[in-house]
């Protein structure tokens, strides 16, 4: 009898890479992968816990899946599972809850049992679940690092993911070769604190980049979110020297106000951040910067927020990833006063969204008429296909199956 498994993935690209790896493991054991709208035998939910909204969304999904098939085993893993396992286990239909240490055992527990709560303290989360995403013809997310030792005052991720750790460059290049063998042209390097790679194996992030650059078949690399203090001039210089790594950087800022940055325990000030952006632009042309910002951190005054707004105008990123501050139990910021009212957070988010829209349009306009290379993706949306330039500008064309998964020269309109 055919056994079926469905997945729901919440949160970051790292979770998507891990889920994709679980899918392959189930399929290797003869299970069929179905959509989560079907009545599957097993449901696996890979959770996020960055915000209270993410926790609530997970609980609602569990209730919906249990209603869809009351006999199914619901297995929950990910950050929410590490932080609040009893809360999840109390929900009807939940078979097992696996924290950071046991995430790699998800397939075994789901298929063979026994169920229950599998959760250990952060200090014991030393296992590394190697992972990369598959299923897309154009792009794969490769997990190179897990955990974080930074303990920013607003963040539960170090508690949920454990200490910074990684596998070796040799293992990661072997995974990159597997990705290349599947015909995938682009790899996004991802982790919790990606640039912190190397602590476990006494290797360096730059050495990893150099080794991946040599993998035949992979034509483009992007670096997922990387802390500004870990994106060194040496790394920038090497990328700019003529490599497969693209002029696209996702760098967390969180605030453009030095007082707020200090309260967050971030490891830089605004001038250091601005110098980093300026240096990268001096070494590469037409760079796409995606910048993370938190609106409404405890104690953020209107003037503090305006400092952030003006700073973002000054550095002019191509995109702003905006997060209203979410109070998380167990963090230092949860006890800080005053907490910013929700209506104030909402207003600030709206202002930042308008700024993001304006800056993104300006970035695209500045690239008009340039010759660029686009990797087109397989999705057919109403007879149209989409792809991204080296510097992450989305390009739309009439669907042409011959160009899917190919890097095509275009002139940007």
PyMOL commands that set and color helices and strands:
alter all, ss='L'
color gray80, all
select helices_A, chain A and resi 13-28+52-68+79-83+85-89+103-112+122-124+157-161+169-181+194-196+205-213+233-240+258-264+270-283+302-315+332-335+342-366+401-403
alter helices_A, ss='H'
color red, helices_A
select strands_A, chain A and resi 4-9+32-34+42-47+73-78+94-98+116-118+139-143+186-190+220-223+245-254+288-295+319-324+371-376+384-389+394-398+407-411
alter strands_A, ss='S'
color yellow, strands_A
deselect
rebuild
show_as cartoon
